[in-house]
Amino acid sequence: MKKLIAIARQFRDDEDGAAMVEYSILVGIIAGAAILAILAIGFWVSGRFSGLCGNLDGKAGGTCKAANGTGS
């Protein structure tokens, strides 16, 4: 009976599973933040290139129109 109680106490005091869940949540938050940062930077760069093409108004040999998918 004492051995069963000792095993039950050891199971109760074991925190490895809780730590794993906490680290998994932390990794998920970091991965989500990284994905959002990459998407935000991509949209920012895309907007900058679109603005540049608009300022050039097709004077770059037609490459801006082709890059936007509207040219030949």
Contacts in CASP RR format, 6 or more apart in sequence:
PFRMAT RR
TARGET T0000
AUTHOR 0000-0000-0000
METHOD contacts of the structure
MODEL  1
MKKLIAIARQFRDDEDGAAMVEYSILVGIIAGAAILAILAIGFWVSGRFS
GLCGNLDGKAGGTCKAANGTGS
49 67 0 8 1.000
50 68 0 8 1.000
52 64 0 8 1.000
53 60 0 8 1.000
53 64 0 8 1.000
53 65 0 8 1.000
53 67 0 8 1.000
53 68 0 8 1.000
54 64 0 8 1.000
56 64 0 8 1.000
58 64 0 8 1.000
58 65 0 8 1.000
62 71 0 8 1.000
65 71 0 8 1.000
65 72 0 8 1.000
66 72 0 8 1.000
END
